[in-house]
Amino acid sequence: MNKYTLLFLMTFMSYHFGSAQINYCNSGRYDAEVFSTVRITSNVNYGSNVDYTGATQALTMDVYEPDSDSLAARPLIVWAHGGSFMGGTKNDGDVTSLCNHFAKRGYVCVSINYRLGMTIPPNQTTATQAVYRAVQDMKASIRFFRKDAVTTNVYKIDTNFIVVGGSSAGAFTALHLAYLDEPSELPAQIDTTLLGGMEGNSGNPGYSSAVNAVVNLCGALGNKTWLHPGDEPLCSMHGTVDNVVPYATAMLNLLNIWAIMVVDGSYSINDYANSIGLTNVMFTYFGQDHVPYSGSLAYMDTTVRFVSNFLYSQLACTPADPNPLPNTFPSTGINNLIGDADGISVYPNPSINQFSVEMKNADEKIENLQMINSCGQIVTEISSTGNKIVLQRNTMPSGIYLLRIQTHSNAYVKRIRLY
């Protein structure tokens, strides 16, 4: 049975049991934050599976629900964190913020842990297998809620509207769950006997892992042609100078160290989706690097509002403000945004201990500097009014970091390697 037949049967059955008759519109719910507080249930076990080392790993998630909610069936969003499939957790700031924002809108949100890791140095085979393990775990989390809905019904999910989404590696996971969905499409690197078939062995067998929509935040797909007419609607957001995940079609360099394979970033996915008539929307963070909403209230607000309008439209509702976000860089006094431009020096680079960030134009002053690790987390932030900043490494581990430097009239992206 293919996924379209399955979704039809699910819709038909739910109609006769009443949940398809839910009217999501006209209450403000899902279109705005109508709940002031969120109830979090931490470390819910949704399954287990063997990791890349052969060890069995328990799979856990945190469930975010609108507090004091009396609705009997709520849409579900399953979020996955970033971290290049080598790091990150369900407690990362970007995914927990997304969970809180959308739970306040009335959704039930989940932030999942999934299996991480691959042999070092990684290659196309080991990286592909890591993505697929994450996909299998996300599928298990969806099956968990479908099982709950027909048994104890603790979480009161409307199983006719389940969304998967993620940030960076989490977006890879959501995209591949939805669109790498035919055995004939599986890359040669995926041994289905070894890894557990299309659904995997992460738990809750016998229930559907089908989804109704996908949210891709700064992710990519192994092959854009895995999209087909009639596939799940898609919402994408991505920065034009992303140095971690390609904005269009380019080589994926894991942690900016290892060349893994060519992938199709959000721009290429959007362009192909448009060509085949697949429902999708895209927002471009012009001039911005990887996950600009991480640590930025302004960009998180932009992200939430764009995704919210997309999801509300998928609920067959019309947002109160359908076009609040023109797809241009917001007017914040920044006139030019430059990726790895020549107007700024970072030295010594690579660095062992301390390094300097200096404007080449003596009249241009640094107003803010953020240092971001490979998981998209801000590890250092400095406000300044000078032409030069000297940073100490302190306890930061070795690796490649991104530097976002904002002056009065420009914003720059540079990279620094710490040995």
C-alpha positions in Angstrom: 0.0 0.0 0.0 1.6 3.3 -1.0 1.4 6.4 1.2 -1.3 8.1 -0.8 -3.7 5.2 -0.3 -2.8 5.0 3.3 -3.5 8.7 3.9 -6.8 8.4 2.0 -7.9 5.5 4.3 -6.8 7.4 7.4 -8.8 10.5 6.3 -11.8 8.3 5.4 -11.8 6.5 8.8 -11.2 9.7 10.8 -14.1 11.4 9.0 -16.5 8.7 10.2 -15.1 9.0 13.8 -15.4 12.7 13.8 -11.9 14.2 14.1 -11.9 15.3 10.4 -14.8 17.6 11.2 -12.7 19.8 13.5 -12.9 23.5 12.5 -9.5 25.0 13.2 -10.4 28.5 12.0 -11.9 31.7 13.5 -10.8 31.2 17.1 -7.3 32.8 16.9 -5.8 29.5 17.9 -2.9 28.3 15.7 -2.8 31.8 14.1 -1.5 33.6 17.3 -0.1 32.8 20.7 -3.4 32.4 22.6 -1.9 30.5 25.5 0.4 32.2 28.0 2.1 29.1 29.4 3.2 25.7 28.3 3.3 22.4 30.1 6.4 20.3 29.4 6.6 16.5 29.9 10.3 15.7 29.8 12.2 12.5 28.8 9.2 10.5 27.4 10.5 7.3 26.0 9.3 6.6 22.5 11.5 3.6 21.6 15.1 2.3 21.3 17.5 1.2 18.7 21.1 0.3 18.0 23.5 3.2 17.3 26.4 3.2 14.9 28.7 1.5 17.5 26.3 -1.3 18.1 25.1 -0.1 21.5 21.4 0.1 22.3 20.2 3.6 22.9 16.9 4.7 24.5 15.1 7.3 22.5 13.5 10.1 24.4 11.5 13.3 23.7 10.1 16.3 25.5 6.4 17.0 24.9 5.2 20.6 24.9 1.4 21.2 25.4 -0.6 24.4 25.8 -1.3 24.7 29.5 -4.9 24.2 30.7 -6.0 23.2 27.2 -9.3 21.4 27.0 -9.4 20.6 23.3 -9.7 16.8 22.7 -7.6 16.6 19.5 -4.7 18.9 18.7 -2.3 19.0 15.7 1.2 17.7 16.4 4.6 19.1 15.3 7.6 16.8 15.8 10.8 18.9 15.8 14.4 17.6 15.4 17.5 19.5 16.5 20.7 20.3 14.5 24.3 19.3 15.1 25.6 17.7 11.9 24.3 14.2 13.1 27.2 14.3 15.5 26.0 16.6 18.3 23.1 18.5 19.6 20.2 17.5 21.9 16.4 18.0 22.3 17.3 20.8 24.7 19.0 23.0 22.1 17.8 26.6 22.2 16.4 26.9 18.7 14.1 23.8 18.9 13.0 24.5 22.5 12.1 28.0 21.4 10.1 26.7 18.4 8.3 24.2 20.7 7.3 26.9 23.1 6.1 29.3 20.4 4.0 26.8 18.6 2.6 25.2 21.8 1.4 28.7 22.8 -0.4 28.8 19.5 -2.2 25.6 20.4 -0.2 22.8 18.8 1.3 19.9 20.7 5.0 20.1 20.0 7.8 17.5 20.5 11.5 17.9 20.6 13.1 14.5 20.0 16.5 13.0 20.7 17.7 10.7 17.9 20.7 8.5 17.3 23.8 10.5 16.5 27.3 9.6 15.4 29.3 8.2 12.6 32.9 6.9 12.2 35.6 9.5 11.8 36.6 10.6 9.2 33.0 10.4 7.8 32.2 9.7 4.2 29.2 9.6 1.9 28.2 6.1 3.2 28.5 6.7 6.9 26.8 10.2 6.6 23.9 8.8 4.6 23.4 6.0 7.2 23.4 8.6 10.0 20.6 10.5 8.3 18.6 7.4 7.8 19.0 6.3 11.4 17.6 9.7 12.4 14.7 9.3 9.9 13.8 6.0 11.4 13.8 7.4 14.9 11.6 10.3 13.9 9.2 7.8 12.3 9.1 5.9 15.6 8.1 9.1 17.4 5.2 9.6 15.0 4.1 6.0 15.5 4.2 6.6 19.2 1.5 9.3 19.0 -0.7 7.3 16.6 -0.5 4.4 19.1 -1.3 6.7 22.0 -4.3 8.1 20.1 -6.0 4.7 19.8 -5.0 3.4 23.2 -4.6 5.6 26.3 -4.9 8.9 24.4 -2.8 10.8 26.9 -1.6 13.5 24.5 -4.9 14.1 22.6 -3.4 14.3 19.1 -5.4 14.8 15.9 -3.6 12.2 13.9 -5.0 13.8 10.7 -2.5 16.6 11.1 1.0 15.6 12.0 3.9 17.8 10.9 7.6 17.1 10.9 10.2 19.8 11.1 13.7 20.5 12.1 16.7 22.8 12.2 19.8 22.1 10.1 20.4 18.3 10.5 16.9 18.1 11.9 15.6 19.6 8.7 17.6 17.0 6.7 15.7 14.4 8.9 12.3 15.8 8.2 12.9 16.2 4.5 14.2 12.7 4.1 11.4 11.2 6.1 8.8 12.8 3.8 10.4 12.5 0.4 12.8 9.5 0.5 9.8 7.3 0.7 10.1 4.6 -2.0 12.4 1.6 -1.8 13.6 2.3 -5.4 14.9 5.7 -4.3 17.1 4.5 -1.4 20.8 5.3 -2.0 23.1 2.3 -2.3 24.7 3.3 1.0 21.5 2.3 2.9 21.4 -1.4 3.7 17.8 -1.9 4.6 18.5 -5.4 6.1 21.2 -3.9 8.4 19.3 -0.7 9.3 15.8 -2.1 9.5 13.9 -1.4 6.3 11.9 1.7 5.4 10.4 2.1 8.8 13.2 0.9 11.0 13.1 -0.9 14.3 13.0 2.1 16.7 9.7 1.2 18.2 5.9 1.2 18.0 5.5 -1.1 15.0 2.3 -1.5 13.2 1.3 2.2 13.2 1.6 4.7 10.4 4.5 7.2 10.2 2.8 9.3 7.5 2.9 13.0 7.9 0.8 15.9 6.5 3.4 18.7 6.1 7.1 19.4 6.4 9.0 22.4 7.8 12.6 22.7 6.5 14.8 25.2 8.4 18.2 25.5 6.7 18.3 21.8 5.6 18.9 19.9 2.3 17.8 16.8 0.5 20.1 14.2 -1.1 18.2 14.5 -4.4 15.4 17.0 -5.2 13.9 14.5 -7.7 12.7 12.5 -4.7 9.8 15.0 -4.6 6.7 14.1 -6.6 3.4 15.8 -7.4 1.0 15.2 -4.6 3.7 14.8 -1.9 3.5 16.5 1.5 3.3 20.4 1.4 6.6 22.0 2.3 7.8 25.2 4.1 11.5 26.1 3.7 13.6 28.9 5.1 17.3 29.3 4.4 20.1 31.9 4.3 21.9 32.9 1.1 25.4 32.7 2.6 25.0 29.6 4.6 28.5 28.1 5.1 27.2 24.9 6.7 24.4 23.7 4.5 24.2 24.8 0.9 21.5 27.3 0.0 21.2 25.8 -3.5 23.0 22.7 -5.0 26.6 22.3 -3.8 29.0 20.1 -1.9 28.1 19.4 1.7 31.2 19.9 3.8 30.6 18.3 7.2 31.8 20.7 9.9 33.5 22.6 7.1 36.2 19.9 7.2 35.0 16.8 5.3 33.6 16.9 1.7 30.7 14.4 1.9 28.5 14.7 -1.2 26.5 17.1 -3.3 23.1 17.9 -1.9 20.1 20.1 -2.9 19.6 22.9 -0.5 16.3 24.8 0.1 16.5 27.0 -3.0 17.0 24.1 -5.4 14.2 22.1 -3.6 11.8 25.1 -3.8 12.6 25.6 -7.5 12.0 21.9 -8.3 8.9 21.8 -6.2 7.5 24.7 -8.2 8.3 23.0 -11.4 6.2 19.9 -10.5 3.4 21.8 -8.9 4.1 20.7 -5.3 2.6 23.0 -2.7 5.5 24.8 -1.0 6.6 28.2 0.2 10.1 29.5 0.9 11.5 32.4 2.8 15.1 33.5 2.1 17.2 35.1 4.9 19.1 37.4 2.5 22.7 37.8 3.4 22.5 35.5 6.4 24.5 32.4 7.3 23.4 29.2 9.0 20.3 29.1 11.3 20.1 32.9 11.9 17.2 32.4 14.2 19.4 30.7 16.8 20.1 33.3 19.5 18.3 36.1 17.6 14.9 37.1 18.8 14.2 39.1 15.6 15.0 36.1 13.3 13.1 33.7 15.6 10.1 35.9 15.3 10.4 36.0 11.5 10.7 32.2 11.5 7.7 31.6 13.7 5.5 33.9 11.8 6.3 32.5 8.4 6.0 28.9 9.5 2.8 29.7 11.4 1.1 31.2 8.4 2.1 28.1 6.3 0.7 25.7 8.8 -2.5 27.7 9.4 -3.1 27.6 5.6 -2.6 23.8 5.7 -5.4 23.7 8.3 -7.6 25.3 5.6 -7.6 28.6 7.4 -6.7 32.1 6.4 -4.2 33.9 8.6 -5.3 37.2 10.0 -2.2 38.8 8.5 -1.4 36.7 5.5 1.6 38.6 4.2 3.4 40.0 7.3 6.9 39.2 6.1 8.1 40.5 2.7 10.8 38.1 1.5 13.6 40.7 1.9 16.1 41.5 4.6 14.3 43.4 7.4 14.9 47.1 7.7 17.2 47.3 10.8 19.7 49.9 9.7 21.9 47.2 7.9 22.4 48.2 4.3 24.8 45.5 3.1 25.3 41.9 4.2 28.5 40.3 3.1 29.6 36.7 3.4 33.4 36.3 3.9 34.0 39.8 2.6 37.3 41.6 2.4 36.4 44.4 4.8 37.3 42.5 7.9 40.4 40.6 9.1 40.5 37.7 11.5 44.0 36.7 12.6 45.8 34.5 13.3 43.5 32.0 11.6 43.9 29.1 12.4 44.4 30.0 16.1 45.6 28.2 19.1 44.9 30.7 21.9 43.7 34.2 21.2 42.8 35.9 17.9 41.8 39.3 16.7 38.8 40.6 14.7 39.6 43.9 13.1 37.9 46.2 10.6 40.1 47.2 7.7 38.3 50.5 7.5 39.4 52.4 10.6 36.2 54.4 10.6 34.0 51.3 10.7 33.2 50.2 14.2 32.2 46.7 15.4 28.8 46.9 17.3 28.2 43.2 17.9 30.1 40.0 17.5 28.7 36.4 17.8 30.8 33.3 17.8 28.8 30.2 16.8 29.8 26.5 17.0 29.0 23.7 14.6 25.7 23.0 16.4 24.5 26.6 15.7 24.9 27.6 19.3 26.3 31.0 20.3 29.3 30.4 22.5 30.4 34.0 22.8 28.7 37.3 22.2 30.4 40.7 22.6 29.1 44.3 22.2 31.7 46.9 21.3 32.2 50.3 19.9 35.7 49.8 18.7 37.5 48.9 15.5 39.1 45.8 16.9 38.2 43.0 19.3 40.6 40.5 20.8 39.1 37.1 21.8 40.4 34.5 24.1 39.9 30.9 23.4 39.5 29.9 27.0 37.9 26.4 27.2 36.4 26.3 23.7 37.1 22.9 22.0 38.9 22.6 18.7 36.9 23.0 15.6 35.5 25.5 13.0 33.4 28.4 14.3 31.4 31.1 12.5 31.8 34.7 13.4 28.9 37.1 12.8 30.1 40.7 13.0 27.7 43.6 12.8 28.7 47.2 12.3 26.5 50.3 11.8 26.1 49.7 8.1 27.2 46.1 7.4 27.1 42.6 8.7 29.8 40.1 8.0 30.3 36.4 8.2 33.8 34.9 8.7 35.2 31.6 9.8 37.8 30.8 12.4 39.5 27.4 13.0 40.7 26.6 16.6 43.4 24.0 17.0 
